[in-house]
Amino acid sequence: MKTPKTPTTIMTSTSSESTPPGSPTQPAGESLLASVNSPDDLKKLSDEELLSLAEEVRHTLINCLSKTGGHLGPNLGVVELSIALHAVFSTPIDKILFDVSHQGYVHKMLTGRANAIDGIRTFKGLNGYFLRTESEHDAYGAGHAGTALSAALGMAAARDLSGGDNHVIAVAGDAAFTCGPTLEALNNIAETTKKFIVVLNDNEWSIDKNVGAIARYFNALQTHSTYATVRTTSADFVEKILGKAARKIAHRVEEGAKNLIFPNVLFEKFGLRYFGPIDGHNLPLLVKTFEHLQTLNEPVVLHIITEKGRGYQPALDNPGKFHGLGAYKVEDGSTDTVSTPTCSDIFGRTVTDLAIDDQKIVAITAAMPGGTKLETFKKELPDRYFDVGIAEEHAALFAAGLAAEGMRPFLTIYSTFMQRAYDMIVHDIALQNLPVRMCMDRGGLSGDDGPTHHGLFDIGYLRHIPNIIHMQPANEAEFSAMLKWMAKYDNGPTAIRYPRGIISGTPVDDAIAPIKLGKGELLQKGSDVALIGLGTFFDMAVKTKVLLEEKGFSVSLVNPRFIKPLDTELLEKVARSCKVVCTFEDHVLANGFGASCIEHLHVAGIATRVERIGWPDEFIEHGKPNTLQELHEISAEAALDKILPHLKNHS
């Protein structure tokens, strides 16, 4: 029987601590950051210079992101960690992977991209995530949680097979350990490689406050008598070594003292040697620790305690807001408020109101109560609100179980994250025809977050699955009406896609035509062109109609409402009466809404030409939606150019 290893405990020193929490101050003297063009330059700096560099990096982040927006809080939390990693390891030979990688801004600044950080997440600027095509130092691109450990383990296995000796380091937040792939990777590390470093970045947050048993395991053993003893002992030790003033500074380490006993049991059962917890903002200590870890020939995990939003008081006061946001004022962190409710706002309020009247309605999110606006539901109906953490697959299965027992679950996940639950949608929800209501926020282009977050594939991955009903509203009133219709529909699974931000159109309280299963709206009848505008692109169809009518053409205008089942009767009617049909969709054209129209008309034997406006068969870069639409020729003018050649003999 293998004897468990004794956990290595590294206590925190705070005497050389970098920027304390508070408002940013401009570091004095010449710019160190400007002198760092690669990690090799970083290795030439003294300990004092590294500390000054950390202050300068923090100041640069706070000021640059105030103009572009971005993931401020997460990056402020990993300044010292990123500097320490690059001061010890040598990328791109050594591989550093950040889970999700939205906290990779500092890494980018230290690997030759500091002079471009002021344009991050802008069109043609730096991507907000690791991107392999952007730099050889970005070992692995990602935008979803739970990727780092598995991908890094694959790299370590490839290194071992090729006889290499480089280091592979996976950095994952405590929230990532609620994610299935992370736990699956942990189960395989010791069996796969003998040289592997995991950094557990414990800050108690993902986007919102972490939830679930694993989060409690890391953060809430307050009532355990052994933990209470260890916590006191740890605090006394810190005070004895560093003086009474250090006790207050070390309060986060005291919270982490429980991990001196408990996490080593978890990780060493998986075959990883455990080190920690240590202060993730103590740069000299981090450097010394990594220098030691790189000498080991065994899988290890280093547990560090960090503070999301470190060095900027507004981000410390509101970690959820400053996880990712738009432009803000440096002085107080305030942002311009938008009075018009977003689709997410409408969703949160509507579903909450429906649930107040219907005791069977429950709401499920995967660590996104703020982004999906289910925080409204959580506040008013906490007993029927479920945040399962970063676990989309479990969320879908959980919703299936609720539906099987007569509840009416609203499963609320971004379109791009719903992809992770695809097997559960097919095998558990659709196959059993369970009335789960899949609500896909960010359906369509997601702008500055780029290809990992664009919701451009959900029509394609849902429309061929039997039993699923799929909708998209053209305006706010229709969105609210569709949600109400879904709440009452118990005959099978339903899905609705809706955009980030607002839909221009009819206010929620205005009356619209009733929602009928599989029925669209013929808003205008014409004889030359039929324009079918789905969801957010309905306005583009309207603009195209105006351009065509200015040229004297007769136009039919259709709001399809339903992606599946397609209103085939209406489609055939307008296709038979016109010379050309043009569809509009905020989705890739391949296997999209327009493709379904072409398929049906072919089967029906109707030869009317169909032109389509939508996104090409490629991953779309990051940028403002209007900029990207112009780049990819997605506009009313582009639609006109496609339509007119088919009407040249009918002018």
C-alpha positions as CSV (number, residue, x, y, z in Angstrom):
1,M,0.0,0.0,0.0
2,K,1.4,3.4,-1.0
3,T,2.2,5.7,1.8
4,P,0.7,9.1,1.3
5,K,3.1,12.0,0.9
6,T,3.2,14.7,3.5
7,P,1.8,17.9,2.1
8,T,4.4,20.6,1.6
9,T,3.3,23.8,3.4
10,I,4.6,27.1,2.3
11,M,3.7,30.0,4.6
12,T,3.2,33.4,3.2
13,S,5.5,36.3,3.5
14,T,4.0,39.7,3.0
15,S,7.0,42.0,3.5
16,S,7.6,42.3,-0.2
17,E,4.0,42.5,-1.2
18,S,3.2,44.4,-4.5
19,T,0.4,46.9,-5.0
20,P,-2.1,46.8,-2.1
21,P,-5.8,47.1,-2.8
22,G,-7.0,50.6,-3.5
23,S,-6.9,53.1,-6.3
24,P,-4.2,52.9,-9.0
25,T,-1.1,55.1,-8.8
26,Q,1.4,55.8,-11.6
27,P,4.7,54.0,-10.8
28,A,7.6,56.4,-10.6
29,G,10.7,56.4,-12.9
30,E,11.2,54.9,-16.3
31,S,8.9,52.3,-17.8
32,L,10.0,48.8,-17.1
33,L,7.2,47.4,-19.1
34,A,8.5,49.1,-22.2
35,S,11.8,47.2,-21.7
36,V,10.1,43.8,-21.6
37,N,9.8,42.6,-25.2
38,S,10.0,38.9,-24.3
39,P,10.2,36.7,-21.2
40,D,14.0,36.7,-21.6
41,D,14.0,40.4,-20.7
42,L,12.0,39.7,-17.6
43,K,14.6,37.3,-16.4
44,K,17.2,40.1,-16.3
45,L,15.2,42.2,-13.8
46,S,16.0,42.2,-10.0
47,D,13.4,41.3,-7.4
48,E,12.8,45.0,-6.7
49,E,12.4,45.7,-10.4
50,L,9.9,42.9,-10.7
51,L,7.8,44.4,-7.9
52,S,7.9,47.8,-9.7
53,L,6.9,46.0,-12.9
54,A,3.9,44.5,-11.2
55,E,2.7,48.0,-10.2
56,E,3.2,49.3,-13.7
57,V,1.3,46.4,-15.3
58,R,-1.6,47.0,-12.9
59,H,-1.7,50.7,-13.6
60,T,-1.5,50.0,-17.4
61,L,-4.4,47.5,-17.2
62,I,-6.7,49.8,-15.2
63,N,-6.1,52.7,-17.6
64,C,-6.1,50.9,-20.9
65,L,-9.2,48.8,-20.2
66,S,-11.1,51.9,-19.1
67,K,-11.2,52.8,-22.8
68,T,-11.7,49.4,-24.4
69,G,-13.4,47.4,-21.7
70,G,-12.4,43.8,-20.9
71,H,-11.7,41.3,-18.1
72,L,-10.2,43.7,-15.6
73,G,-10.8,41.9,-12.3
74,P,-9.4,38.5,-13.4
75,N,-6.3,40.1,-14.8
76,L,-5.6,42.3,-11.8
77,G,-5.7,39.1,-9.7
78,V,-2.9,37.3,-11.7
79,V,-0.4,40.1,-12.1
80,E,2.2,38.6,-9.7
81,L,1.4,35.1,-10.8
82,S,2.0,35.9,-14.5
83,I,5.2,37.7,-13.8
84,A,6.5,34.9,-11.6
85,L,5.7,32.2,-14.3
86,H,7.6,34.1,-17.0
87,A,10.5,34.9,-14.7
88,V,11.1,31.2,-14.0
89,F,9.8,29.3,-17.1
90,S,10.7,29.9,-20.7
91,T,7.9,30.1,-23.2
92,P,7.3,29.2,-26.0
93,I,9.5,26.1,-25.1
94,D,7.7,25.7,-21.8
95,K,3.9,25.7,-22.1
96,I,1.7,27.9,-19.9
97,L,-2.1,27.4,-20.2
98,F,-4.7,29.5,-18.5
99,D,-8.1,28.0,-18.0
100,V,-10.6,30.1,-20.1
101,S,-7.6,32.4,-20.8
102,H,-9.6,35.6,-20.2
103,Q,-6.9,36.4,-17.6
104,G,-4.2,36.3,-20.2
105,Y,-3.7,40.0,-20.7
106,V,-0.7,40.2,-18.4
107,H,0.8,37.2,-20.2
108,K,0.4,39.0,-23.5
109,M,2.1,42.1,-22.1
110,L,5.1,40.1,-21.0
111,T,5.4,38.3,-24.3
112,G,6.0,41.2,-26.7
113,R,2.5,42.7,-26.9
114,A,2.5,45.4,-24.2
115,N,2.5,48.2,-26.8
116,A,-0.7,46.8,-28.2
117,I,-2.6,46.3,-25.0
118,D,-4.5,49.5,-25.4
119,G,-6.3,48.0,-28.4
120,I,-7.2,44.7,-26.9
121,R,-10.6,43.4,-27.9
122,T,-10.9,46.0,-30.6
123,F,-11.2,45.2,-34.3
124,K,-7.8,44.0,-35.6
125,G,-6.4,44.4,-32.1
126,L,-5.3,41.8,-29.6
127,N,-7.8,39.1,-28.9
128,G,-9.2,39.0,-25.3
129,Y,-8.2,35.3,-25.0
130,F,-5.1,33.2,-25.8
131,L,-4.9,32.8,-29.5
132,R,-2.4,30.4,-31.1
133,T,-2.3,32.4,-34.3
134,E,-1.5,35.6,-32.4
135,S,1.7,34.5,-30.7
136,E,3.9,31.5,-30.3
137,H,3.7,32.2,-26.6
138,D,0.0,31.4,-26.6
139,A,0.3,27.7,-26.3
140,Y,-3.4,26.9,-26.4
141,G,-6.4,29.0,-27.3
142,A,-9.6,28.8,-25.2
143,G,-12.6,30.8,-24.2
144,H,-14.6,28.2,-22.2
145,A,-13.8,26.9,-18.7
146,G,-12.4,23.4,-18.0
147,T,-10.0,23.3,-20.9
148,A,-6.6,23.9,-19.3
149,L,-5.8,20.6,-17.5
150,S,-6.9,18.2,-20.2
151,A,-5.1,20.2,-23.0
152,A,-2.0,20.7,-20.9
153,L,-1.9,16.9,-20.1
154,G,-2.1,16.2,-23.8
155,M,0.9,18.5,-24.3
156,A,2.8,16.8,-21.5
157,A,2.0,13.3,-23.0
158,A,3.3,14.5,-26.4
159,R,6.4,15.8,-24.8
160,D,7.0,12.5,-23.0
161,L,6.5,10.5,-26.2
162,S,8.9,12.7,-28.2
163,G,11.6,12.6,-25.4
164,G,11.3,16.3,-24.5
165,D,12.1,17.8,-21.2
166,N,10.1,21.1,-21.2
167,H,7.6,22.1,-18.5
168,V,3.8,22.2,-18.9
169,I,1.9,24.4,-16.5
170,A,-1.9,24.6,-16.3
171,V,-3.4,27.5,-14.3
172,A,-7.0,27.0,-13.3
173,G,-9.3,28.9,-10.9
174,D,-11.1,27.2,-8.1
175,A,-14.3,27.6,-10.2
176,A,-12.8,25.4,-12.9
177,F,-12.7,22.5,-10.5
178,T,-16.5,22.4,-10.5
179,C,-16.2,21.7,-14.3
180,G,-16.4,18.1,-15.5
181,P,-13.4,18.1,-17.8
182,T,-11.2,19.4,-15.1
183,L,-12.1,16.5,-12.8
184,E,-11.7,14.0,-15.7
185,A,-8.2,15.4,-16.3
186,L,-7.3,15.1,-12.7
187,N,-8.3,11.4,-12.8
188,N,-5.7,10.8,-15.5
189,I,-2.7,13.0,-14.7
190,A,-0.7,10.6,-12.5
191,E,-1.3,7.8,-14.9
192,T,-0.2,9.8,-17.9
193,T,2.9,11.8,-17.0
194,K,5.5,12.3,-14.3
195,K,6.2,16.0,-14.9
196,F,3.3,18.3,-14.7
197,I,2.4,21.5,-12.7
198,V,-1.1,22.6,-11.8
199,V,-1.6,26.0,-10.3
200,L,-4.9,26.3,-8.4
201,N,-5.7,30.0,-8.4
202,D,-8.2,30.3,-5.5
203,N,-10.1,33.6,-5.5
204,E,-13.6,32.3,-4.7
205,W,-15.0,33.7,-7.9
206,S,-15.7,32.6,-11.5
207,I,-17.9,35.3,-13.1
208,D,-20.1,35.3,-10.0
209,K,-19.5,33.8,-6.6
210,N,-18.6,30.1,-6.8
211,V,-21.2,27.6,-5.8
212,G,-21.4,23.9,-5.1
213,A,-19.7,21.3,-2.9
214,I,-16.2,21.8,-4.4
215,A,-16.4,25.5,-3.9
216,R,-17.4,25.0,-0.3
217,Y,-14.6,22.4,0.0
218,F,-12.1,25.1,-0.9
219,N,-13.8,28.1,0.8
220,A,-16.1,27.2,3.7
221,L,-14.8,24.8,6.2
222,Q,-15.3,27.4,8.9
223,T,-17.2,25.2,11.3
224,H,-14.8,22.3,11.3
225,S,-12.9,22.1,14.7
226,T,-9.6,21.0,13.1
227,Y,-9.8,23.9,10.6
228,A,-10.4,26.3,13.4
229,T,-7.3,25.1,15.2
230,V,-5.2,25.3,12.1
231,R,-6.5,28.7,11.2
232,T,-5.5,30.1,14.6
233,T,-2.1,28.4,14.4
234,S,-1.4,29.8,10.9
235,A,-2.4,33.3,12.0
236,D,-0.1,33.1,15.1
237,F,2.7,31.8,13.0
238,V,2.4,34.7,10.5
239,E,2.2,37.2,13.3
240,K,5.2,35.8,15.1
241,I,7.4,35.8,11.9
242,L,6.2,39.1,10.4
243,G,4.8,41.1,13.3
244,K,1.3,42.1,14.4
245,A,0.7,44.3,11.4
246,A,1.0,41.3,9.0
247,R,-2.0,39.6,10.7
248,K,-4.5,41.9,9.0
249,I,-2.8,41.6,5.6
250,A,-2.7,37.8,5.9
251,H,-6.5,37.3,6.5
252,R,-6.9,35.7,3.1
253,V,-4.2,33.2,4.0
254,E,-5.9,32.5,7.3
255,E,-9.0,31.6,5.3
256,G,-6.9,29.3,3.2
257,A,-5.3,27.6,6.2
258,K,-7.9,24.9,6.0
259,N,-6.1,23.7,2.9
260,L,-3.1,22.8,5.0
261,I,-5.0,19.6,5.8
262,F,-7.9,19.1,3.5
263,P,-7.0,19.7,-0.2
264,N,-3.8,17.6,0.0
265,V,-6.1,14.7,0.7
266,L,-8.1,15.4,-2.4
267,F,-5.2,16.0,-4.8
268,E,-2.9,13.4,-3.4
269,K,-5.6,10.8,-3.9
270,F,-5.4,11.8,-7.5
271,G,-1.6,11.3,-7.4
272,L,-0.5,14.9,-7.3
273,R,1.8,16.3,-4.6
274,Y,0.3,19.3,-3.0
275,F,2.0,22.6,-2.1
276,G,0.4,25.5,-0.4
277,P,-1.5,27.5,0.2
278,I,0.7,30.6,-0.5
279,D,-0.1,34.2,-1.1
280,G,-0.5,34.6,-4.8
281,H,0.4,38.3,-4.6
282,N,3.8,37.7,-3.0
283,L,6.0,37.9,-6.0
284,P,9.3,36.9,-4.5
285,L,7.7,33.9,-2.8
286,L,6.0,32.8,-6.1
287,V,9.3,33.0,-8.0
288,K,11.1,30.9,-5.3
289,T,8.3,28.4,-5.3
290,F,8.3,27.9,-9.1
291,E,12.0,27.6,-9.1
292,H,11.6,24.7,-6.7
293,L,8.7,23.1,-8.5
294,Q,10.6,23.1,-11.8
295,T,13.2,20.8,-10.3
296,L,10.6,18.1,-9.4
297,N,9.9,15.1,-11.6
298,E,6.4,14.4,-10.4
299,P,2.9,15.8,-10.9
300,V,2.3,18.7,-8.5
301,V,-0.4,21.2,-7.6
302,L,0.4,24.6,-6.2
303,H,-2.5,26.3,-4.3
304,I,-2.3,30.1,-4.3
305,I,-4.7,32.5,-2.7
306,T,-5.4,35.6,-4.9
307,E,-7.8,38.5,-4.9
308,K,-9.9,39.2,-7.9
309,G,-9.6,42.9,-8.8
310,R,-6.4,43.4,-6.7
311,G,-5.2,47.0,-6.7
312,Y,-8.4,48.7,-7.8
313,Q,-11.0,49.4,-5.2
314,P,-14.1,49.5,-7.5
315,A,-13.1,46.0,-8.8
316,L,-12.7,44.8,-5.3
317,D,-16.0,46.2,-4.2
318,N,-17.9,44.7,-7.2
319,P,-16.0,41.6,-8.6
320,G,-19.0,40.4,-10.6
321,K,-19.3,43.7,-12.6
322,F,-15.5,43.9,-13.1
323,H,-15.1,40.4,-14.3
324,G,-15.8,41.7,-17.8
325,L,-17.2,45.1,-18.7
326,G,-17.2,47.9,-21.2
327,A,-15.5,51.2,-20.9
328,Y,-15.5,52.8,-17.4
329,K,-14.2,55.9,-15.5
330,V,-10.9,55.2,-13.8
331,E,-11.7,57.5,-10.9
332,D,-14.6,55.5,-9.5
333,G,-15.3,52.6,-11.9
334,S,-18.6,53.9,-13.0
335,T,-20.0,53.0,-16.4
336,D,-22.6,54.6,-18.7
337,T,-26.0,53.2,-17.9
338,V,-28.4,52.1,-20.6
339,S,-32.0,52.8,-19.8
340,T,-33.4,50.5,-22.5
341,P,-33.6,46.9,-21.1
342,T,-31.5,44.3,-22.8
343,C,-32.9,41.0,-23.9
344,S,-31.3,39.4,-20.9
345,D,-33.1,41.9,-18.7
346,I,-36.4,41.1,-20.4
347,F,-35.7,37.4,-20.0
348,G,-35.0,37.6,-16.3
349,R,-38.0,39.7,-15.5
350,T,-40.4,37.8,-17.7
351,V,-39.4,34.3,-16.4
352,T,-39.5,35.5,-12.8
353,D,-43.0,36.9,-13.3
354,L,-44.1,33.6,-14.9
355,A,-42.7,31.6,-12.1
356,I,-44.5,33.7,-9.5
357,D,-47.7,32.6,-11.1
358,D,-46.6,29.0,-11.8
359,Q,-45.1,26.9,-9.0
360,K,-43.7,24.4,-11.5
361,I,-41.3,26.8,-13.2
362,V,-37.7,26.6,-12.1
363,A,-34.6,28.4,-13.5
364,I,-31.2,26.9,-14.1
365,T,-27.9,28.6,-14.9
366,A,-24.3,27.4,-15.2
367,A,-22.4,30.0,-13.1
368,M,-24.0,33.0,-15.1
369,P,-26.7,34.6,-12.9
370,G,-25.5,38.0,-13.8
371,G,-25.0,37.5,-17.5
372,T,-28.3,35.8,-18.0
373,K,-30.1,38.2,-15.5
374,L,-31.4,35.2,-13.5
375,E,-30.2,37.2,-10.5
376,T,-33.7,38.6,-10.5
377,F,-35.2,35.1,-10.2
378,K,-32.6,34.2,-7.6
379,K,-33.6,37.2,-5.4
380,E,-37.3,36.7,-5.6
381,L,-37.6,32.9,-5.9
382,P,-34.4,31.4,-4.4
383,D,-36.0,28.0,-3.7
384,R,-36.6,27.4,-7.4
385,Y,-33.3,28.9,-8.6
386,F,-30.4,26.6,-9.4
387,D,-26.8,27.6,-10.2
388,V,-24.9,24.4,-10.9
389,G,-21.5,26.1,-11.4
390,I,-19.5,25.7,-14.6
391,A,-21.2,22.4,-15.6
392,E,-23.3,22.8,-18.6
393,E,-23.6,19.1,-19.2
394,H,-24.9,18.5,-15.7
395,A,-27.2,21.5,-16.1
396,A,-28.9,19.9,-19.1
397,L,-29.2,16.5,-17.4
398,F,-30.5,18.2,-14.2
399,A,-33.1,20.0,-16.3
400,A,-34.1,16.7,-17.9
401,G,-34.7,15.1,-14.5
402,L,-36.8,18.1,-13.3
403,A,-38.9,17.9,-16.5
404,A,-39.4,14.1,-16.1
405,E,-41.0,14.8,-12.8
406,G,-43.4,17.4,-14.0
407,M,-41.5,20.6,-13.4
408,R,-41.0,23.3,-16.1
409,P,-37.3,24.1,-16.2
410,F,-35.9,27.1,-18.0
411,L,-32.3,26.1,-18.9
412,T,-30.5,29.4,-19.4
413,I,-27.1,29.1,-21.0
414,Y,-25.3,31.2,-23.6
415,S,-25.6,29.8,-27.1
416,T,-21.8,29.2,-27.4
417,F,-21.8,27.3,-24.0
418,M,-24.8,25.2,-24.8
419,Q,-22.6,23.4,-27.3
420,R,-21.0,21.7,-24.4
421,A,-24.3,20.0,-23.5
422,Y,-25.0,18.8,-27.0
423,D,-25.0,15.1,-26.2
424,M,-27.4,15.7,-23.3
425,I,-29.7,17.7,-25.6
426,V,-29.9,14.7,-28.0
427,H,-29.7,11.7,-25.7
428,D,-31.6,12.9,-22.6
429,I,-33.8,15.8,-23.6
430,A,-34.9,15.3,-27.2
431,L,-34.9,11.5,-27.3
432,Q,-37.2,11.4,-24.3
433,N,-39.2,14.4,-25.6
434,L,-38.9,16.1,-22.2
435,P,-40.2,19.7,-22.0
436,V,-37.0,21.5,-21.1
437,R,-37.0,25.1,-22.2
438,M,-33.5,25.9,-23.6
439,C,-32.9,29.7,-23.5
440,M,-29.8,30.6,-25.4
441,D,-28.6,34.1,-24.6
442,R,-26.0,35.7,-27.0
443,G,-27.6,33.9,-30.0
444,G,-25.8,35.6,-32.8
445,L,-22.7,37.7,-33.0
446,S,-21.2,38.4,-29.5
447,G,-18.9,41.3,-30.7
448,D,-15.7,42.0,-28.8
449,D,-15.4,38.5,-27.2
450,G,-14.7,37.0,-30.5
451,P,-15.0,33.5,-32.0
452,T,-15.2,31.6,-28.7
453,H,-18.3,33.5,-27.7
454,H,-20.1,34.2,-31.0
455,G,-23.4,32.2,-30.9
456,L,-23.4,31.4,-34.6
457,F,-24.0,27.7,-34.6
458,D,-27.0,26.8,-32.5
459,I,-29.5,26.7,-35.4
460,G,-27.2,24.2,-37.2
461,Y,-26.7,22.0,-34.1
462,L,-30.4,21.9,-33.1
463,R,-32.5,22.0,-36.3
464,H,-31.8,18.4,-37.3
465,I,-32.6,16.9,-33.9
466,P,-36.2,15.4,-33.7
467,N,-38.8,16.8,-31.3
468,I,-37.1,20.2,-30.7
469,I,-39.0,23.4,-31.4
470,H,-36.7,26.4,-32.0
471,M,-37.7,30.1,-32.1
472,Q,-36.2,33.6,-32.5
473,P,-38.1,36.8,-31.8
474,A,-37.9,39.9,-34.0
475,N,-38.6,42.4,-31.2
476,E,-39.0,42.7,-27.4
477,A,-42.8,42.1,-27.3
478,E,-42.4,39.0,-29.4
479,F,-39.6,37.8,-27.1
480,S,-41.8,38.1,-24.0
481,A,-44.7,36.5,-25.8
482,M,-42.6,33.5,-26.9
483,L,-41.3,33.0,-23.3
484,K,-44.9,32.9,-22.1
485,W,-45.8,30.5,-24.9
486,M,-42.9,28.2,-23.9
487,A,-43.9,28.2,-20.3
488,K,-47.2,26.6,-21.2
489,Y,-45.9,24.2,-23.8
490,D,-45.4,20.7,-22.2
491,N,-45.4,18.5,-25.2
492,G,-41.6,18.4,-25.8
493,P,-38.4,20.4,-25.7
494,T,-38.3,24.1,-26.9
495,A,-35.4,26.4,-27.6
496,I,-35.2,30.2,-28.1
497,R,-32.2,32.2,-29.2
498,Y,-31.9,35.9,-28.5
499,P,-29.1,38.4,-28.9
500,R,-26.7,40.2,-26.6
501,G,-28.0,43.7,-26.0
502,I,-31.3,44.9,-27.3
503,I,-33.6,44.2,-30.2
504,S,-35.0,47.3,-31.9
505,G,-38.7,47.1,-32.2
506,T,-42.0,46.8,-30.3
507,P,-41.8,47.4,-26.6
508,V,-42.7,44.5,-24.3
509,D,-46.1,45.9,-23.3
510,D,-47.3,46.4,-26.9
511,A,-49.8,43.9,-28.3
512,I,-48.7,41.6,-31.1
513,A,-50.2,38.7,-33.0
514,P,-50.5,35.6,-30.9
515,I,-47.8,33.0,-31.0
516,K,-48.9,29.8,-32.8
517,L,-46.8,26.7,-33.1
518,G,-44.8,26.7,-36.4
519,K,-46.5,29.9,-37.8
520,G,-44.7,33.0,-39.0
521,E,-46.1,36.4,-40.0
522,L,-46.7,37.7,-43.5
523,L,-46.4,41.4,-42.9
524,Q,-46.6,42.6,-46.5
525,K,-47.5,40.8,-49.7
526,G,-45.6,41.4,-52.9
527,S,-45.0,39.8,-56.3
528,D,-41.3,40.3,-57.1
529,V,-39.2,39.6,-54.0
530,A,-39.9,37.8,-50.7
531,L,-37.7,38.9,-47.8
532,I,-37.6,36.6,-44.7
533,G,-35.9,38.2,-41.8
534,L,-35.1,36.1,-38.8
535,G,-34.9,37.6,-35.4
536,T,-32.3,40.4,-35.0
537,F,-31.8,40.6,-38.8
538,F,-35.5,41.3,-39.4
539,D,-34.7,45.0,-39.4
540,M,-32.1,44.4,-42.2
541,A,-34.9,42.8,-44.2
542,V,-37.0,45.9,-43.6
543,K,-34.2,48.1,-44.9
544,T,-33.8,45.9,-47.9
545,K,-37.6,46.2,-48.6
546,V,-37.3,50.0,-48.6
547,L,-34.4,49.9,-51.1
548,L,-36.3,47.5,-53.4
549,E,-39.5,49.6,-53.3
550,E,-37.5,52.7,-54.2
551,K,-36.6,50.9,-57.4
552,G,-40.2,50.0,-58.0
553,F,-40.3,46.4,-57.0
554,S,-43.2,44.7,-55.2
555,V,-42.0,43.0,-51.9
556,S,-43.3,40.4,-49.5
557,L,-42.0,40.7,-46.0
558,V,-42.0,37.8,-43.6
559,N,-41.1,37.4,-39.9
560,P,-40.7,33.6,-39.6
561,R,-40.7,33.4,-35.8
562,F,-40.1,29.7,-35.9
563,I,-36.8,28.1,-37.1
564,K,-38.3,24.7,-36.5
565,P,-40.9,23.7,-37.3
566,L,-40.5,25.9,-40.4
567,D,-43.7,27.5,-41.6
568,T,-43.7,25.6,-44.9
569,E,-47.1,26.8,-46.0
570,L,-46.1,30.4,-45.7
571,L,-42.7,29.7,-47.3
572,E,-44.3,28.0,-50.3
573,K,-46.8,30.7,-50.7
574,V,-44.3,33.6,-51.0
575,A,-41.9,31.5,-53.1
576,R,-44.6,30.7,-55.6
577,S,-45.7,34.3,-55.9
578,C,-42.2,35.9,-56.2
579,K,-39.2,35.7,-58.5
580,V,-36.6,35.5,-55.7
581,V,-36.5,34.8,-52.0
582,C,-33.9,36.3,-49.7
583,T,-33.3,35.1,-46.1
584,F,-31.5,37.0,-43.3
585,E,-30.0,35.4,-40.2
586,D,-27.5,36.2,-37.5
587,H,-26.0,32.7,-37.9
588,V,-23.6,30.9,-40.2
589,L,-25.2,30.1,-43.6
590,A,-24.0,26.5,-43.5
591,N,-26.9,24.4,-42.1
592,G,-28.6,27.6,-41.0
593,F,-32.2,29.0,-41.4
594,G,-31.7,29.9,-45.1
595,A,-30.4,26.4,-45.7
596,S,-33.6,24.9,-44.3
597,C,-35.7,27.1,-46.6
598,I,-33.7,25.9,-49.6
599,E,-34.0,22.3,-48.6
600,H,-37.8,22.5,-48.2
601,L,-38.4,24.3,-51.5
602,H,-36.3,21.7,-53.3
603,V,-38.4,18.9,-51.8
604,A,-41.6,20.8,-52.7
605,G,-40.4,21.1,-56.3
606,I,-40.4,25.0,-56.2
607,A,-37.5,26.4,-58.3
608,T,-37.6,30.0,-57.0
609,R,-34.1,31.3,-56.5
610,V,-33.1,31.7,-52.8
611,E,-30.4,34.2,-51.8
612,R,-29.1,34.3,-48.2
613,I,-27.6,36.9,-46.0
614,G,-25.6,35.5,-43.0
615,W,-22.2,34.7,-41.8
616,P,-19.6,32.7,-43.9
617,D,-18.3,29.2,-43.1
618,E,-15.5,30.4,-41.0
619,F,-14.8,31.5,-37.4
620,I,-15.6,35.2,-37.2
621,E,-13.0,37.5,-35.5
622,H,-13.7,39.9,-32.7
623,G,-15.0,43.4,-33.2
624,K,-18.1,45.6,-33.1
625,P,-21.0,43.9,-34.8
626,N,-21.5,46.7,-37.4
627,T,-17.8,46.6,-38.3
628,L,-17.9,42.8,-38.8
629,Q,-21.1,43.0,-40.7
630,E,-19.6,45.5,-43.1
631,L,-16.4,43.4,-43.4
632,H,-18.4,40.3,-44.4
633,E,-20.9,42.1,-46.6
634,I,-23.9,41.5,-44.3
635,S,-26.2,44.4,-45.0
636,A,-29.3,45.6,-46.8
637,E,-27.1,46.9,-49.6
638,A,-25.4,43.5,-50.0
639,A,-28.8,41.8,-50.1
640,L,-29.8,44.2,-52.8
641,D,-26.8,43.3,-54.9
642,K,-27.7,39.6,-54.6
643,I,-31.3,40.1,-55.5
644,L,-31.2,42.6,-58.4
645,P,-29.6,40.2,-60.9
646,H,-32.6,37.9,-60.6
647,L,-34.9,40.9,-61.4
648,K,-33.2,42.5,-64.3
649,N,-35.8,41.4,-66.7
650,H,-38.7,42.4,-64.4
651,S,-37.8,46.0,-63.7
